[in-house]
């Protein structure tokens, strides 16, 4: 069970890192959010626009905390 937790933490970190990288890429935010939503849809995860905005805010907060 511990191995699974480590694996889940690794995958979560990779996903958050990729999302942060996308958010700070030199593309329009709307295009980036559309790409993230499409990737999540391919994985079977459906988010409303409000949920997507909340996720982006959480990721940005994590990024800001890491920068401090």
PDB file with SEQRES, HELIX, SHEET and CRYST1 records, atoms N, CA, C and O in Angstrom:
SEQRES   1 A   68  UNK UNK UNK UNK UNK UNK UNK UNK UNK UNK UNK UNK UNK          
SEQRES   2 A   68  UNK UNK UNK UNK UNK UNK UNK UNK UNK UNK UNK UNK UNK          
SEQRES   3 A   68  UNK UNK UNK UNK UNK UNK UNK UNK UNK UNK UNK UNK UNK          
SEQRES   4 A   68  UNK UNK UNK UNK UNK UNK UNK UNK UNK UNK UNK UNK UNK          
SEQRES   5 A   68  UNK UNK UNK UNK UNK UNK UNK UNK UNK UNK UNK UNK UNK          
SEQRES   6 A   68  UNK UNK UNK                                                  
HELIX    1 AA1 UNK A    2  UNK A   23  1                                  22    
HELIX    2 AA2 UNK A   29  UNK A   42  1                                  14    
HELIX    3 AA3 UNK A   49  UNK A   67  1                                  19    
CRYST1    1.000    1.000    1.000  90.00  90.00  90.00 P 1           1          
ATOM      1  N   UNK A   1       0.819  -1.185   0.000  1.00  0.00           N  
ATOM      2  CA  UNK A   1       0.000   0.000   0.000  1.00  0.00           C  
ATOM      3  C   UNK A   1       0.870   1.259   0.000  1.00  0.00           C  
ATOM      4  O   UNK A   1       0.519   2.259  -0.626  1.00  0.00           O  
ATOM      5  N   UNK A   2       2.002   1.207   0.701  1.00  0.00           N  
ATOM      6  CA  UNK A   2       2.873   2.374   0.767  1.00  0.00           C  
ATOM      7  C   UNK A   2       3.440   2.693  -0.611  1.00  0.00           C  
ATOM      8  O   UNK A   2       3.584   3.860  -0.976  1.00  0.00           O  
ATOM      9  N   UNK A   3       3.761   1.651  -1.372  1.00  0.00           N  
ATOM     10  CA  UNK A   3       4.269   1.853  -2.723  1.00  0.00           C  
ATOM     11  C   UNK A   3       3.263   2.575  -3.597  1.00  0.00           C  
ATOM     12  O   UNK A   3       3.628   3.427  -4.407  1.00  0.00           O  
ATOM     13  N   UNK A   4       1.987   2.230  -3.430  1.00  0.00           N  
ATOM     14  CA  UNK A   4       0.939   2.898  -4.197  1.00  0.00           C  
ATOM     15  C   UNK A   4       0.854   4.368  -3.819  1.00  0.00           C  
ATOM     16  O   UNK A   4       0.683   5.217  -4.694  1.00  0.00           O  
ATOM     17  N   UNK A   5       0.969   4.683  -2.542  1.00  0.00           N  
ATOM     18  CA  UNK A   5       0.910   6.075  -2.087  1.00  0.00           C  
ATOM     19  C   UNK A   5       2.057   6.889  -2.668  1.00  0.00           C  
ATOM     20  O   UNK A   5       1.868   8.037  -3.070  1.00  0.00           O  
ATOM     21  N   UNK A   6       3.234   6.300  -2.711  1.00  0.00           N  
ATOM     22  CA  UNK A   6       4.387   6.992  -3.282  1.00  0.00           C  
ATOM     23  C   UNK A   6       4.158   7.225  -4.770  1.00  0.00           C  
ATOM     24  O   UNK A   6       4.434   8.305  -5.293  1.00  0.00           O  
ATOM     25  N   UNK A   7       3.648   6.196  -5.443  1.00  0.00           N  
ATOM     26  CA  UNK A   7       3.358   6.316  -6.872  1.00  0.00           C  
ATOM     27  C   UNK A   7       2.299   7.393  -7.119  1.00  0.00           C  
ATOM     28  O   UNK A   7       2.450   8.214  -8.023  1.00  0.00           O  
ATOM     29  N   UNK A   8       1.234   7.391  -6.323  1.00  0.00           N  
ATOM     30  CA  UNK A   8       0.168   8.387  -6.474  1.00  0.00           C  
ATOM     31  C   UNK A   8       0.707   9.797  -6.229  1.00  0.00           C  
ATOM     32  O   UNK A   8       0.335  10.734  -6.934  1.00  0.00           O  
ATOM     33  N   UNK A   9       1.576   9.948  -5.239  1.00  0.00           N  
ATOM     34  CA  UNK A   9       2.169  11.263  -4.964  1.00  0.00           C  
ATOM     35  C   UNK A   9       3.047  11.706  -6.127  1.00  0.00           C  
ATOM     36  O   UNK A   9       3.033  12.876  -6.509  1.00  0.00           O  
ATOM     37  N   UNK A  10       3.810  10.773  -6.691  1.00  0.00           N  
ATOM     38  CA  UNK A  10       4.666  11.089  -7.836  1.00  0.00           C  
ATOM     39  C   UNK A  10       3.829  11.535  -9.033  1.00  0.00           C  
ATOM     40  O   UNK A  10       4.134  12.544  -9.669  1.00  0.00           O  
ATOM     41  N   UNK A  11       2.784  10.787  -9.332  1.00  0.00           N  
ATOM     42  CA  UNK A  11       1.909  11.125 -10.469  1.00  0.00           C  
ATOM     43  C   UNK A  11       1.236  12.467 -10.227  1.00  0.00           C  
ATOM     44  O   UNK A  11       1.157  13.294 -11.135  1.00  0.00           O  
ATOM     45  N   UNK A  12       0.748  12.692  -9.009  1.00  0.00           N  
ATOM     46  CA  UNK A  12       0.110  13.976  -8.695  1.00  0.00           C  
ATOM     47  C   UNK A  12       1.080  15.130  -8.888  1.00  0.00           C  
ATOM     48  O   UNK A  12       0.717  16.164  -9.450  1.00  0.00           O  
ATOM     49  N   UNK A  13       2.304  14.959  -8.428  1.00  0.00           N  
ATOM     50  CA  UNK A  13       3.311  16.001  -8.600  1.00  0.00           C  
ATOM     51  C   UNK A  13       3.616  16.258 -10.061  1.00  0.00           C  
ATOM     52  O   UNK A  13       3.791  17.404 -10.475  1.00  0.00           O  
ATOM     53  N   UNK A  14       3.679  15.189 -10.840  1.00  0.00           N  
ATOM     54  CA  UNK A  14       3.949  15.341 -12.274  1.00  0.00           C  
ATOM     55  C   UNK A  14       2.818  16.085 -12.965  1.00  0.00           C  
ATOM     56  O   UNK A  14       3.060  16.950 -13.807  1.00  0.00           O  
ATOM     57  N   UNK A  15       1.580  15.750 -12.609  1.00  0.00           N  
ATOM     58  CA  UNK A  15       0.424  16.419 -13.216  1.00  0.00           C  
ATOM     59  C   UNK A  15       0.400  17.895 -12.831  1.00  0.00           C  
ATOM     60  O   UNK A  15       0.174  18.757 -13.681  1.00  0.00           O  
ATOM     61  N   UNK A  16       0.629  18.183 -11.571  1.00  0.00           N  
ATOM     62  CA  UNK A  16       0.630  19.587 -11.125  1.00  0.00           C  
ATOM     63  C   UNK A  16       1.768  20.348 -11.793  1.00  0.00           C  
ATOM     64  O   UNK A  16       1.586  21.486 -12.226  1.00  0.00           O  
ATOM     65  N   UNK A  17       2.937  19.728 -11.878  1.00  0.00           N  
ATOM     66  CA  UNK A  17       4.068  20.378 -12.541  1.00  0.00           C  
ATOM     67  C   UNK A  17       3.790  20.675 -14.005  1.00  0.00           C  
ATOM     68  O   UNK A  17       4.118  21.753 -14.499  1.00  0.00           O  
ATOM     69  N   UNK A  18       3.187  19.723 -14.693  1.00  0.00           N  
ATOM     70  CA  UNK A  18       2.848  19.932 -16.096  1.00  0.00           C  
ATOM     71  C   UNK A  18       1.808  21.038 -16.241  1.00  0.00           C  
ATOM     72  O   UNK A  18       1.900  21.877 -17.137  1.00  0.00           O  
ATOM     73  N   UNK A  19       0.822  21.031 -15.354  1.00  0.00           N  
ATOM     74  CA  UNK A  19      -0.215  22.062 -15.418  1.00  0.00           C  
ATOM     75  C   UNK A  19       0.365  23.444 -15.153  1.00  0.00           C  
ATOM     76  O   UNK A  19       0.010  24.407 -15.832  1.00  0.00           O  
ATOM     77  N   UNK A  20       1.243  23.546 -14.185  1.00  0.00           N  
ATOM     78  CA  UNK A  20       1.885  24.840 -13.882  1.00  0.00           C  
ATOM     79  C   UNK A  20       2.712  25.292 -15.082  1.00  0.00           C  
ATOM     80  O   UNK A  20       2.691  26.467 -15.449  1.00  0.00           O  
ATOM     81  N   UNK A  21       3.431  24.365 -15.686  1.00  0.00           N  
ATOM     82  CA  UNK A  21       4.211  24.700 -16.877  1.00  0.00           C  
ATOM     83  C   UNK A  21       3.329  25.223 -17.999  1.00  0.00           C  
ATOM     84  O   UNK A  21       3.684  26.178 -18.689  1.00  0.00           O  
ATOM     85  N   UNK A  22       2.187  24.595 -18.171  1.00  0.00           N  
ATOM     86  CA  UNK A  22       1.268  25.059 -19.205  1.00  0.00           C  
ATOM     87  C   UNK A  22       0.699  26.433 -18.875  1.00  0.00           C  
ATOM     88  O   UNK A  22       0.537  27.280 -19.754  1.00  0.00           O  
ATOM     89  N   UNK A  23       0.400  26.640 -17.602  1.00  0.00           N  
ATOM     90  CA  UNK A  23      -0.197  27.914 -17.204  1.00  0.00           C  
ATOM     91  C   UNK A  23       0.758  29.083 -17.395  1.00  0.00           C  
ATOM     92  O   UNK A  23       0.326  30.206 -17.655  1.00  0.00           O  
ATOM     93  N   UNK A  24       2.043  28.825 -17.268  1.00  0.00           N  
ATOM     94  CA  UNK A  24       3.003  29.904 -17.397  1.00  0.00           C  
ATOM     95  C   UNK A  24       3.681  29.935 -18.760  1.00  0.00           C  
ATOM     96  O   UNK A  24       4.648  30.670 -18.960  1.00  0.00           O  
ATOM     97  N   UNK A  25       3.183  29.150 -19.682  1.00  0.00           N  
ATOM     98  CA  UNK A  25       3.713  29.148 -21.047  1.00  0.00           C  
ATOM     99  C   UNK A  25       3.252  30.424 -21.753  1.00  0.00           C  
ATOM    100  O   UNK A  25       2.251  31.021 -21.357  1.00  0.00           O  
ATOM    101  N   UNK A  26       3.965  30.842 -22.785  1.00  0.00           N  
ATOM    102  CA  UNK A  26       3.626  32.105 -23.461  1.00  0.00           C  
ATOM    103  C   UNK A  26       2.464  31.988 -24.448  1.00  0.00           C  
ATOM    104  O   UNK A  26       2.563  32.465 -25.579  1.00  0.00           O  
ATOM    105  N   UNK A  27       1.374  31.362 -24.031  1.00  0.00           N  
ATOM    106  CA  UNK A  27       0.166  31.280 -24.845  1.00  0.00           C  
ATOM    107  C   UNK A  27      -0.943  32.031 -24.129  1.00  0.00           C  
ATOM    108  O   UNK A  27      -0.863  32.335 -22.939  1.00  0.00           O  
ATOM    109  N   UNK A  28      -1.984  32.320 -24.905  1.00  0.00           N  
ATOM    110  CA  UNK A  28      -3.143  32.943 -24.287  1.00  0.00           C  
ATOM    111  C   UNK A  28      -3.725  31.999 -23.246  1.00  0.00           C  
ATOM    112  O   UNK A  28      -3.758  30.785 -23.449  1.00  0.00           O  
ATOM    113  N   UNK A  29      -4.179  32.555 -22.140  1.00  0.00           N  
ATOM    114  CA  UNK A  29      -4.757  31.742 -21.071  1.00  0.00           C  
ATOM    115  C   UNK A  29      -5.938  30.917 -21.523  1.00  0.00           C  
ATOM    116  O   UNK A  29      -6.097  29.771 -21.104  1.00  0.00           O  
ATOM    117  N   UNK A  30      -6.761  31.484 -22.369  1.00  0.00           N  
ATOM    118  CA  UNK A  30      -7.939  30.767 -22.858  1.00  0.00           C  
ATOM    119  C   UNK A  30      -7.526  29.521 -23.644  1.00  0.00           C  
ATOM    120  O   UNK A  30      -8.132  28.460 -23.497  1.00  0.00           O  
ATOM    121  N   UNK A  31      -6.501  29.652 -24.472  1.00  0.00           N  
ATOM    122  CA  UNK A  31      -6.004  28.505 -25.239  1.00  0.00           C  
ATOM    123  C   UNK A  31      -5.433  27.436 -24.311  1.00  0.00           C  
ATOM    124  O   UNK A  31      -5.650  26.242 -24.515  1.00  0.00           O  
ATOM    125  N   UNK A  32      -4.706  27.879 -23.298  1.00  0.00           N  
ATOM    126  CA  UNK A  32      -4.109  26.948 -22.348  1.00  0.00           C  
ATOM    127  C   UNK A  32      -5.181  26.215 -21.567  1.00  0.00           C  
ATOM    128  O   UNK A  32      -5.095  25.000 -21.390  1.00  0.00           O  
ATOM    129  N   UNK A  33      -6.198  26.940 -21.093  1.00  0.00           N  
ATOM    130  CA  UNK A  33      -7.284  26.296 -20.361  1.00  0.00           C  
ATOM    131  C   UNK A  33      -8.018  25.301 -21.240  1.00  0.00           C  
ATOM    132  O   UNK A  33      -8.425  24.241 -20.765  1.00  0.00           O  
ATOM    133  N   UNK A  34      -8.194  25.623 -22.510  1.00  0.00           N  
ATOM    134  CA  UNK A  34      -8.842  24.688 -23.434  1.00  0.00           C  
ATOM    135  C   UNK A  34      -8.017  23.415 -23.589  1.00  0.00           C  
ATOM    136  O   UNK A  34      -8.566  22.314 -23.631  1.00  0.00           O  
ATOM    137  N   UNK A  35      -6.707  23.568 -23.673  1.00  0.00           N  
ATOM    138  CA  UNK A  35      -5.825  22.396 -23.786  1.00  0.00           C  
ATOM    139  C   UNK A  35      -5.913  21.525 -22.536  1.00  0.00           C  
ATOM    140  O   UNK A  35      -6.002  20.301 -22.627  1.00  0.00           O  
ATOM    141  N   UNK A  36      -5.886  22.170 -21.365  1.00  0.00           N  
ATOM    142  CA  UNK A  36      -5.987  21.416 -20.113  1.00  0.00           C  
ATOM    143  C   UNK A  36      -7.319  20.687 -20.055  1.00  0.00           C  
ATOM    144  O   UNK A  36      -7.365  19.510 -19.697  1.00  0.00           O  
ATOM    145  N   UNK A  37      -8.399  21.368 -20.400  1.00  0.00           N  
ATOM    146  CA  UNK A  37      -9.721  20.742 -20.378  1.00  0.00           C  
ATOM    147  C   UNK A  37      -9.772  19.556 -21.337  1.00  0.00           C  
ATOM    148  O   UNK A  37     -10.357  18.525 -21.008  1.00  0.00           O  
ATOM    149  N   UNK A  38      -9.177  19.686 -22.502  1.00  0.00           N  
ATOM    150  CA  UNK A  38      -9.169  18.591 -23.477  1.00  0.00           C  
ATOM    151  C   UNK A  38      -8.381  17.395 -22.949  1.00  0.00           C  
ATOM    152  O   UNK A  38      -8.816  16.254 -23.105  1.00  0.00           O  
ATOM    153  N   UNK A  39      -7.242  17.639 -22.332  1.00  0.00           N  
ATOM    154  CA  UNK A  39      -6.441  16.548 -21.756  1.00  0.00           C  
ATOM    155  C   UNK A  39      -7.232  15.838 -20.666  1.00  0.00           C  
ATOM    156  O   UNK A  39      -7.241  14.609 -20.602  1.00  0.00           O  
ATOM    157  N   UNK A  40      -7.895  16.606 -19.812  1.00  0.00           N  
ATOM    158  CA  UNK A  40      -8.696  16.005 -18.743  1.00  0.00           C  
ATOM    159  C   UNK A  40      -9.856  15.206 -19.317  1.00  0.00           C  
ATOM    160  O   UNK A  40     -10.163  14.126 -18.814  1.00  0.00           O  
ATOM    161  N   UNK A  41     -10.513  15.717 -20.368  1.00  0.00           N  
ATOM    162  CA  UNK A  41     -11.617  14.985 -21.000  1.00  0.00           C  
ATOM    163  C   UNK A  41     -11.139  13.654 -21.561  1.00  0.00           C  
ATOM    164  O   UNK A  41     -11.834  12.644 -21.449  1.00  0.00           O  
ATOM    165  N   UNK A  42      -9.947  13.650 -22.169  1.00  0.00           N  
ATOM    166  CA  UNK A  42      -9.392  12.396 -22.710  1.00  0.00           C  
ATOM    167  C   UNK A  42      -9.141  11.385 -21.601  1.00  0.00           C  
ATOM    168  O   UNK A  42      -9.203  10.178 -21.834  1.00  0.00           O  
ATOM    169  N   UNK A  43      -8.858  11.869 -20.400  1.00  0.00           N  
ATOM    170  CA  UNK A  43      -8.642  10.992 -19.248  1.00  0.00           C  
ATOM    171  C   UNK A  43      -9.955  10.606 -18.571  1.00  0.00           C  
ATOM    172  O   UNK A  43      -9.950   9.850 -17.600  1.00  0.00           O  
ATOM    173  N   UNK A  44     -11.070  11.114 -19.070  1.00  0.00           N  
ATOM    174  CA  UNK A  44     -12.372  10.790 -18.495  1.00  0.00           C  
ATOM    175  C   UNK A  44     -12.792  11.705 -17.373  1.00  0.00           C  
ATOM    176  O   UNK A  44     -13.720  11.386 -16.630  1.00  0.00           O  
ATOM    177  N   UNK A  45     -12.121  12.847 -17.230  1.00  0.00           N  
ATOM    178  CA  UNK A  45     -12.441  13.799 -16.163  1.00  0.00           C  
ATOM    179  C   UNK A  45     -13.182  14.982 -16.779  1.00  0.00           C  
ATOM    180  O   UNK A  45     -12.653  15.669 -17.652  1.00  0.00           O  
ATOM    181  N   UNK A  46     -14.380  15.207 -16.329  1.00  0.00           N  
ATOM    182  CA  UNK A  46     -15.186  16.317 -16.835  1.00  0.00           C  
ATOM    183  C   UNK A  46     -15.278  17.392 -15.753  1.00  0.00           C  
ATOM    184  O   UNK A  46     -15.657  17.110 -14.617  1.00  0.00           O  
ATOM    185  N   UNK A  47     -14.930  18.610 -16.116  1.00  0.00           N  
ATOM    186  CA  UNK A  47     -15.009  19.728 -15.181  1.00  0.00           C  
ATOM    187  C   UNK A  47     -15.851  20.837 -15.778  1.00  0.00           C  
ATOM    188  O   UNK A  47     -15.782  21.120 -16.974  1.00  0.00           O  
ATOM    189  N   UNK A  48     -16.649  21.459 -14.924  1.00  0.00           N  
ATOM    190  CA  UNK A  48     -17.378  22.633 -15.379  1.00  0.00           C  
ATOM    191  C   UNK A  48     -16.390  23.788 -15.480  1.00  0.00           C  
ATOM    192  O   UNK A  48     -15.255  23.687 -15.014  1.00  0.00           O  
ATOM    193  N   UNK A  49     -16.825  24.874 -16.084  1.00  0.00           N  
ATOM    194  CA  UNK A  49     -15.939  26.035 -16.219  1.00  0.00           C  
ATOM    195  C   UNK A  49     -15.523  26.555 -14.841  1.00  0.00           C  
ATOM    196  O   UNK A  49     -14.373  26.944 -14.640  1.00  0.00           O  
ATOM    197  N   UNK A  50     -16.460  26.560 -13.902  1.00  0.00           N  
ATOM    198  CA  UNK A  50     -16.156  27.027 -12.549  1.00  0.00           C  
ATOM    199  C   UNK A  50     -15.141  26.104 -11.873  1.00  0.00           C  
ATOM    200  O   UNK A  50     -14.227  26.572 -11.194  1.00  0.00           O  
ATOM    201  N   UNK A  51     -15.306  24.788 -12.062  1.00  0.00           N  
ATOM    202  CA  UNK A  51     -14.352  23.838 -11.490  1.00  0.00           C  
ATOM    203  C   UNK A  51     -12.976  24.013 -12.108  1.00  0.00           C  
ATOM    204  O   UNK A  51     -11.963  23.922 -11.414  1.00  0.00           O  
ATOM    205  N   UNK A  52     -12.936  24.266 -13.412  1.00  0.00           N  
ATOM    206  CA  UNK A  52     -11.662  24.463 -14.096  1.00  0.00           C  
ATOM    207  C   UNK A  52     -10.970  25.716 -13.564  1.00  0.00           C  
ATOM    208  O   UNK A  52      -9.763  25.700 -13.322  1.00  0.00           O  
ATOM    209  N   UNK A  53     -11.714  26.784 -13.384  1.00  0.00           N  
ATOM    210  CA  UNK A  53     -11.140  28.017 -12.845  1.00  0.00           C  
ATOM    211  C   UNK A  53     -10.616  27.790 -11.428  1.00  0.00           C  
ATOM    212  O   UNK A  53      -9.559  28.302 -11.058  1.00  0.00           O  
ATOM    213  N   UNK A  54     -11.366  27.018 -10.639  1.00  0.00           N  
ATOM    214  CA  UNK A  54     -10.932  26.705  -9.279  1.00  0.00           C  
ATOM    215  C   UNK A  54      -9.639  25.899  -9.287  1.00  0.00           C  
ATOM    216  O   UNK A  54      -8.737  26.161  -8.493  1.00  0.00           O  
ATOM    217  N   UNK A  55      -9.547  24.920 -10.182  1.00  0.00           N  
ATOM    218  CA  UNK A  55      -8.335  24.120 -10.307  1.00  0.00           C  
ATOM    219  C   UNK A  55      -7.147  24.994 -10.696  1.00  0.00           C  
ATOM    220  O   UNK A  55      -6.062  24.854 -10.133  1.00  0.00           O  
ATOM    221  N   UNK A  56      -7.343  25.882 -11.641  1.00  0.00           N  
ATOM    222  CA  UNK A  56      -6.271  26.778 -12.082  1.00  0.00           C  
ATOM    223  C   UNK A  56      -5.826  27.686 -10.933  1.00  0.00           C  
ATOM    224  O   UNK A  56      -4.631  27.918 -10.748  1.00  0.00           O  
ATOM    225  N   UNK A  57      -6.788  28.196 -10.165  1.00  0.00           N  
ATOM    226  CA  UNK A  57      -6.442  29.036  -9.014  1.00  0.00           C  
ATOM    227  C   UNK A  57      -5.626  28.257  -7.985  1.00  0.00           C  
ATOM    228  O   UNK A  57      -4.662  28.779  -7.426  1.00  0.00           O  
ATOM    229  N   UNK A  58      -6.018  26.994  -7.736  1.00  0.00           N  
ATOM    230  CA  UNK A  58      -5.276  26.170  -6.781  1.00  0.00           C  
ATOM    231  C   UNK A  58      -3.853  25.925  -7.262  1.00  0.00           C  
ATOM    232  O   UNK A  58      -2.908  26.001  -6.478  1.00  0.00           O  
ATOM    233  N   UNK A  59      -3.700  25.632  -8.546  1.00  0.00           N  
ATOM    234  CA  UNK A  59      -2.371  25.385  -9.104  1.00  0.00           C  
ATOM    235  C   UNK A  59      -1.514  26.653  -9.012  1.00  0.00           C  
ATOM    236  O   UNK A  59      -0.335  26.585  -8.666  1.00  0.00           O  
ATOM    237  N   UNK A  60      -2.110  27.799  -9.322  1.00  0.00           N  
ATOM    238  CA  UNK A  60      -1.384  29.061  -9.238  1.00  0.00           C  
ATOM    239  C   UNK A  60      -0.963  29.353  -7.801  1.00  0.00           C  
ATOM    240  O   UNK A  60       0.132  29.862  -7.564  1.00  0.00           O  
ATOM    241  N   UNK A  61      -1.834  29.030  -6.841  1.00  0.00           N  
ATOM    242  CA  UNK A  61      -1.488  29.243  -5.427  1.00  0.00           C  
ATOM    243  C   UNK A  61      -0.305  28.366  -5.030  1.00  0.00           C  
ATOM    244  O   UNK A  61       0.598  28.817  -4.324  1.00  0.00           O  
ATOM    245  N   UNK A  62      -0.309  27.114  -5.482  1.00  0.00           N  
ATOM    246  CA  UNK A  62       0.803  26.214  -5.170  1.00  0.00           C  
ATOM    247  C   UNK A  62       2.089  26.764  -5.769  1.00  0.00           C  
ATOM    248  O   UNK A  62       3.139  26.740  -5.127  1.00  0.00           O  
ATOM    249  N   UNK A  63       2.007  27.254  -6.985  1.00  0.00           N  
ATOM    250  CA  UNK A  63       3.174  27.813  -7.652  1.00  0.00           C  
ATOM    251  C   UNK A  63       3.686  29.043  -6.897  1.00  0.00           C  
ATOM    252  O   UNK A  63       4.894  29.211  -6.732  1.00  0.00           O  
ATOM    253  N   UNK A  64       2.776  29.894  -6.443  1.00  0.00           N  
ATOM    254  CA  UNK A  64       3.173  31.075  -5.686  1.00  0.00           C  
ATOM    255  C   UNK A  64       3.835  30.706  -4.365  1.00  0.00           C  
ATOM    256  O   UNK A  64       4.807  31.340  -3.956  1.00  0.00           O  
ATOM    257  N   UNK A  65       3.304  29.668  -3.688  1.00  0.00           N  
ATOM    258  CA  UNK A  65       3.888  29.221  -2.429  1.00  0.00           C  
ATOM    259  C   UNK A  65       5.293  28.664  -2.651  1.00  0.00           C  
ATOM    260  O   UNK A  65       6.185  28.880  -1.830  1.00  0.00           O  
ATOM    261  N   UNK A  66       5.489  27.950  -3.758  1.00  0.00           N  
ATOM    262  CA  UNK A  66       6.801  27.391  -4.042  1.00  0.00           C  
ATOM    263  C   UNK A  66       7.817  28.486  -4.369  1.00  0.00           C  
ATOM    264  O   UNK A  66       9.009  28.327  -4.104  1.00  0.00           O  
ATOM    265  N   UNK A  67       7.354  29.582  -4.937  1.00  0.00           N  
ATOM    266  CA  UNK A  67       8.243  30.668  -5.319  1.00  0.00           C  
ATOM    267  C   UNK A  67       8.734  31.443  -4.091  1.00  0.00           C  
ATOM    268  O   UNK A  67       9.781  32.088  -4.147  1.00  0.00           O  
ATOM    269  N   UNK A  68       8.001  31.386  -3.008  1.00  0.00           N  
ATOM    270  CA  UNK A  68       8.360  32.150  -1.808  1.00  0.00           C  
ATOM    271  C   UNK A  68       9.450  31.537  -1.045  1.00  0.00           C  
ATOM    272  O   UNK A  68       9.857  32.070  -0.013  1.00  0.00           O  
TER     273      UNK A  68                                                      
END                                                                             
